[in-house]
Amino acid sequence: MQRPKPSQASAKGKADFPEVFEQLKAILLPFAARLLVKVDKPGNYCLYTPYTGKYKKELFFGAAQINKNYVSFHLFAVYMFPDLLAGISSELKKRMQGKSCFNFAAADRKLLTELRRLTKKGFDRFKQEKLL
């Protein structure tokens, strides 16, 4: 019998995905008033900036999405401004896939608190760069 890959969630863990999604979505909700909600469906929540003159388009800000084996949290600010990642914990860094995606199979209060602070820093950086 083949064992599941470590990155894959068990069937029991997948049952927790809606709860994990709601906790990740809650990190984005405080910023929705200043951003554009492009998608708000069960398992998928996505925010964009208003039109920016600098880039002549709306910019992706962040999203929470339920996927097959994990719940992902995308934060575009860390892609645009990688210096925002300076000082993040090794535990949160391990959750990164690519340059701006964090994957979770279960909620971790400590990591979600750190991700909330990182998201706020990203939002503040967007304001500082006049992207909002």
Secondary structure, DSSP 8 states (H G I E B T S, - for coil): -----TTS--HHHHHTHHHHHHHHHHHHGGGTTTSEEEEEETTEEEEE---BTTTTB--EEEEEEE-SS-EEEEETHHHH-GGGGTT--HHHHHTEETTTEEEESS--HHHHHHHHHHHHHHHHHHHHTT--
